[in-house]
């Protein structure tokens, strides 16, 4: 058994192929040595020329069958079992063959081989009685020996199968982990894209509005031109700061702070957002009917802020100059409802102020859905309407 367990990895499989040459030579040499010892021991007990010649032929044949046993275990062990019935010199190779079959073949096959081995040694006990041991005890010893060989082989096979199973599970777990990492990377990239769209589109649309005023009103007073230029400069700096913070913001989203320690916008920051739009020349009316806005969870408040931000950005890009009405309503234990409305422009412009990717509402819908809410948008009765509902736990 030890010789088999020390075989190379290519032999260690539930149904081994041809073992390597080194393994075959090593096993053959070891079994030849054991056969020689058995021949030496029995030559002293049975010194007749006929018996010695028979033992020599059987021992030589048993050693020659070892390569066959390693490649075709069942065929080899049956041939060795026949030789064991003729001479006890073949007993070491026959018992080794039985343990080898038990190690690499199904249990019923191993039991059948063991039964044949017991029968062969029973015949051997009749033709070549063991001195000082009755036939009954001889058969008992043979049965116990074969039972031990079969049990040991079955135990080794079970251990090997467990190791193979654990290795397969480890490989599957590694592949699954790789797949999860890839999916997490894709999800993070999508989240970064949505966050950049929400933040930068709003900021840059404000900058473009003031830049347009500088371009089309060169006759404005120096104070107004200076103020507009200052807003453009400040807006660009804010956009750059938010661009640097957006990736770290996504990593620290649960803490609600960016990399520089600034709190992320929530529902309470809507007046500031509306104020920025009013400064840019938009006509925005905010109607906040929420009860106890401080009780709104941070994640829900941030999502609500992004909904209003996206709605104002779309109105600024696609319907400049039209009034926008923002209504908030909700209470703990119910829902937070956000409703944005703006009339359609009388003469739609050929191109928006800032070209968009066309995916803003798609990303916003996904954001609201992940927060457990619902987002709808439609054009009805001459106005564009954006409506979101978010859960508000009690």
C-alpha positions in Angstrom: 0.0 0.0 0.0 2.7 2.5 0.9 4.3 2.0 -2.5 1.1 2.8 -4.2 0.4 5.9 -2.1 3.9 7.2 -2.9 3.1 7.1 -6.6 3.3 10.3 -8.7 0.2 12.5 -9.2 -0.6 11.0 -12.6 -1.3 7.7 -10.9 -3.4 9.1 -8.1 -6.8 9.1 -9.8 -10.0 7.0 -9.2 -9.2 4.9 -12.3 -5.4 5.2 -12.9 -3.9 4.9 -16.3 -0.5 3.5 -17.0 1.8 4.4 -14.1 5.2 5.9 -14.8 8.2 3.8 -15.5 9.8 4.7 -12.2 6.7 3.6 -10.3 6.5 0.3 -12.2 10.1 -0.5 -11.7 10.0 0.4 -8.0 6.9 -1.8 -7.3 8.3 -4.7 -9.3 11.6 -4.6 -7.4 9.8 -4.5 -4.1 7.5 -7.3 -4.9 10.4 -9.3 -6.3 12.2 -8.9 -3.0 9.1 -10.1 -1.1 8.6 -13.0 -3.4 12.3 -14.0 -3.0 11.9 -13.9 0.8 8.8 -16.1 0.5 10.6 -18.5 -1.8 13.5 -18.7 0.7 11.3 -19.4 3.6 9.3 -22.2 1.9 12.4 -23.8 0.4 13.6 -24.7 3.9 10.2 -26.3 4.7 9.7 -28.1 1.4 13.0 -29.0 0.0 11.9 -31.4 -2.7 13.1 -30.6 -6.2 9.6 -30.6 -7.7 8.2 -28.2 -5.2 11.1 -25.9 -5.4 10.9 -25.8 -9.2 7.1 -25.1 -9.0 7.8 -22.3 -6.5 10.5 -20.8 -8.7 8.3 -20.8 -11.8 5.3 -19.4 -9.9 7.5 -16.7 -8.2 9.0 -15.7 -11.6 5.6 -15.5 -13.2 4.2 -13.4 -10.3 7.0 -10.9 -10.6 6.6 -10.7 -14.4 2.8 -10.0 -13.9 3.5 -6.8 -11.8 3.5 -4.4 -14.8 0.2 -6.0 -15.9 -1.3 -5.5 -12.4 -0.4 -1.8 -12.4 -2.0 -1.3 -15.8 -4.9 -3.7 -15.7 -5.5 -4.3 -12.0 -8.4 -6.8 -12.2 -6.8 -8.9 -14.9 -3.5 -8.9 -13.1 -4.8 -9.8 -9.7 -6.9 -12.7 -11.0 -3.8 -14.1 -12.6 -1.8 -13.7 -9.4 -4.7 -15.3 -7.5 -4.4 -18.4 -9.7 -0.7 -18.5 -9.0 -1.4 -18.2 -5.2 -3.5 -21.3 -5.4 -0.5 -23.2 -6.8 2.2 -21.8 -4.5 2.5 -19.6 -1.3 5.4 -17.8 -3.1 2.7 -15.8 -5.0 0.9 -14.8 -1.8 2.7 -11.4 -1.4 2.0 -10.3 -4.9 -1.6 -11.6 -4.8 -2.4 -9.8 -1.6 -0.7 -6.6 -2.9 -2.9 -6.9 -6.0 -6.0 -7.2 -3.9 -5.2 -4.1 -2.0 -4.4 -2.3 -5.2 -7.7 -3.2 -6.7 -9.5 -2.1 -3.5 -7.6 1.3 -3.7 -8.5 2.0 -7.4 -11.7 0.1 -8.2 -15.3 0.1 -7.0 -16.0 -1.7 -3.8 -18.0 -4.6 -5.3 -15.1 -5.4 -7.6 -12.7 -5.4 -4.7 -15.0 -7.8 -2.7 -15.2 -10.2 -5.7 -11.4 -10.1 -6.0 -11.0 -10.7 -2.3 -13.4 -13.7 -2.4 -11.3 -15.2 -5.2 -8.2 -14.7 -3.1 -9.8 -16.4 -0.1 -10.8 -19.3 -2.3 -7.3 -19.5 -3.8 -5.6 -19.6 -0.4 -8.1 -22.2 0.8 -6.9 -24.4 -2.0 -3.4 -23.6 -1.1 -4.1 -24.6 2.5 -5.3 -28.0 1.3 -2.4 -28.7 -1.0 0.3 -27.0 1.1 -0.8 -27.3 4.7 0.8 -24.8 7.1 2.7 -26.4 9.9 1.1 -26.0 13.3 -2.0 -24.3 11.9 -5.3 -26.1 11.3 -7.2 -25.6 8.0 -10.0 -23.8 9.8 -7.7 -21.3 11.5 -5.8 -20.9 8.2 -9.0 -19.9 6.4 -10.0 -17.6 9.2 -6.6 -15.8 9.1 -6.9 -15.5 5.3 -10.4 -14.0 5.5 -9.3 -11.5 8.2 -6.2 -10.5 6.1 -8.3 -9.9 3.0 -10.9 -8.0 4.9 -8.2 -5.7 6.3 -6.8 -5.2 2.8 -10.2 -4.3 1.4 -11.0 -2.0 4.2 -7.6 -0.2 4.0 -8.0 0.2 0.3 -11.5 1.5 0.6 -10.4 4.0 3.2 -7.6 5.2 0.9 -10.0 5.5 -2.0 -12.4 7.6 0.1 -9.6 9.8 1.3 -8.4 10.3 -2.2 -11.9 11.1 -3.4 -12.3 13.7 -0.6 -9.1 15.4 -1.6 -10.1 15.5 -5.2 -13.5 16.9 -4.3 -11.9 19.6 -2.0 -9.6 20.6 -4.8 -12.4 20.9 -7.3 -14.4 23.0 -4.8 -11.4 25.2 -4.3 -11.0 25.7 -8.0 -14.7 26.5 -8.4 -14.6 28.9 -5.4 -11.6 30.6 -7.0 -13.4 30.9 -10.3 -16.5 32.2 -8.6 -14.5 34.7 -6.7 -12.9 36.0 -9.9 -16.4 36.3 -11.5 -17.6 38.2 -8.5 -14.6 40.6 -8.6 -15.3 41.2 -12.3 -19.0 41.9 -11.7 -18.1 44.2 -8.8 -15.7 46.1 -11.1 -18.4 46.5 -13.7 -21.0 47.6 -11.2 -18.5 50.1 -9.7 -17.7 51.6 -13.1 -21.4 52.0 -13.8 -22.0 53.6 -10.5 -19.0 56.0 -11.1 -20.6 56.9 -14.5 -24.0 57.7 -12.9 -22.4 59.7 -10.1 -20.2 61.7 -12.5 -23.3 62.4 -14.7 -25.4 63.6 -11.8 -22.7 65.8 -10.3 -20.9 67.2 -13.3 -23.8 67.7 -15.6 -25.5 69.9 -13.1 -22.4 71.9 -12.3 -21.3 72.3 -15.9 -24.8 73.4 -17.0 -24.6 76.2 -14.6 -21.2 77.2 -15.9 -22.5 77.1 -19.5 -25.4 79.3 -18.6 -23.2 82.0 -17.2 -20.7 81.6 -20.1 -23.6 82.0 -22.5 -24.6 85.2 -20.7 -21.0 86.5 -21.2 -21.1 85.7 -24.8 -24.5 87.1 -25.7 -24.5 90.1 -23.4 -21.2 91.8 -24.0 -22.9 95.2 -23.3 -23.7 94.2 -19.7 -22.2 96.3 -16.9 -18.7 95.5 -15.7 -20.1 94.5 -12.3 -22.4 91.9 -13.9 -19.6 90.6 -16.2 -17.3 90.3 -13.3 -19.9 88.5 -11.2 -20.6 86.1 -14.1 -16.9 85.4 -14.7 -16.5 84.7 -10.9 -19.4 82.3 -11.0 -17.8 80.5 -14.0 -14.5 80.3 -12.3 -16.0 79.0 -9.0 -18.2 76.5 -10.9 -15.2 75.1 -12.7 -13.2 74.7 -9.5 -16.2 73.0 -7.8 -16.6 70.7 -10.8 -12.9 69.7 -10.6 -13.2 69.1 -6.8 -16.3 67.0 -7.2 -14.6 65.0 -10.0 -11.6 64.2 -7.8 -13.9 63.3 -4.9 -16.4 61.1 -6.8 -14.4 57.9 -6.8 -13.6 58.0 -3.2 -17.2 59.1 -2.5 -18.4 55.8 -4.0 -16.0 53.8 -1.8 -17.2 55.7 1.3 -20.8 55.8 0.4 -22.0 54.2 3.6 -20.3 56.9 5.7 -22.0 59.7 3.6 -18.7 61.7 3.4 -16.3 62.3 0.6 -12.5 61.9 0.7 -12.0 65.5 1.9 -14.5 65.0 4.7 -17.3 67.1 3.2 -20.8 65.7 3.9 -22.6 64.5 0.8 -25.8 66.3 -0.3 -29.1 65.2 1.3 -32.6 66.4 1.3 -31.7 69.4 3.5 -29.4 70.7 0.8 -32.2 71.2 -1.7 -32.6 74.9 -0.9 -29.0 75.5 -1.8 -29.4 73.5 -5.0 -32.4 75.6 -6.0 -30.6 78.8 -5.0 -27.8 77.9 -7.5 -30.4 77.5 -10.2 -32.0 80.8 -9.4 -28.6 82.5 -9.5 -28.2 81.0 -13.0 -31.4 82.7 -14.2 -33.8 79.8 -13.9 -37.3 80.2 -12.5 -37.7 77.5 -9.9 -40.3 77.1 -7.2 -39.8 74.7 -4.4 -42.8 73.4 -2.4 -41.6 71.3 0.5 -44.4 69.6 2.3 -42.4 66.9 4.0 -42.9 66.1 7.7 -39.8 65.7 9.9 -37.2 65.8 7.0 -34.4 65.1 9.5 -35.8 61.6 10.1 -35.2 60.7 6.4 -32.4 58.1 6.0 -29.2 59.5 4.6 -29.2 57.2 1.6 -32.8 58.1 0.7 -32.1 61.8 1.1 -29.1 61.6 -1.2 -31.2 59.8 -3.8 -33.9 62.4 -3.5 -31.3 65.2 -4.0 -30.0 63.5 -7.1 -33.5 63.2 -8.5 -34.1 67.0 -8.1 -30.6 67.7 -9.4 -31.2 65.7 -12.6 -34.6 67.2 -13.1 -33.2 70.8 -12.9 -30.3 69.9 -15.1 -32.6 68.5 -17.8 -34.9 71.6 -17.6 -31.9 73.8 -17.9 -30.5 71.9 -20.9 -33.7 71.2 -22.9 -36.2 73.9 -21.8 -34.2 77.0 -20.9 -36.1 79.9 -19.5 -39.3 78.0 -18.6 -40.5 77.8 -14.9 -39.9 74.6 -13.0 -42.0 73.5 -10.1 -40.5 71.1 -7.5 -42.9 69.5 -5.0 -41.8 67.3 -2.1 -44.3 65.4 0.1 -44.0 62.6 2.5 -43.7 61.4 6.1 -42.1 58.6 8.1 -43.8 55.3 7.6 -45.1 56.2 4.2 -43.3 57.4 1.1 -41.3 60.4 -0.1 -42.8 61.7 -3.3 -40.8 64.0 -5.6 -42.6 65.8 -8.4 -40.9 68.1 -10.9 -42.9 69.8 -13.7 -42.0 72.3 -16.4 -43.8 73.4 -19.5 -42.4 72.5 -22.8 -40.7 75.3 -24.6 -42.7 77.1 -27.3 -39.9 76.7 -29.8 -37.6 73.7 -29.0 -34.0 74.6 -29.6 -32.1 72.7 -32.3 -29.6 71.5 -29.8 -29.5 71.6 -26.0 -27.2 74.0 -24.2 -24.9 71.1 -23.2 -25.0 67.9 -25.3 -26.0 65.0 -23.1 -25.4 61.3 -23.3 -29.1 60.4 -23.2 -28.6 58.1 -20.3 -29.2 60.4 -17.4 -32.8 59.3 -16.8 -31.7 55.7 -17.3 -29.1 55.9 -14.6 -31.4 57.9 -12.4 -34.1 55.2 -12.7 -31.6 52.5 -11.7 -30.5 54.6 -8.7 -34.1 55.0 -7.5 -34.8 51.3 -8.1 -31.7 50.3 -6.0 -33.1 52.5 -3.2 -36.3 50.6 -3.3 -38.3 53.2 -5.1 -39.8 54.0 -8.5 -39.2 56.7 -11.1 -41.6 57.8 -13.9 -41.3 60.5 -16.5 -43.7 61.5 -19.2 -44.9 64.4 -21.4 -48.5 65.2 -20.9 -50.7 68.3 -21.3 -47.9 70.3 -22.7 -45.5 69.8 -19.9 -42.7 67.4 -18.9 -43.2 65.6 -15.6 -40.7 63.7 -13.5 -42.1 61.8 -10.5 -40.2 59.6 -8.0 -41.4 57.8 -5.0 -38.9 56.5 -2.3 -39.6 54.4 0.8 -39.5 56.3 4.1 -39.2 53.9 7.0 -40.9 54.8 10.2 
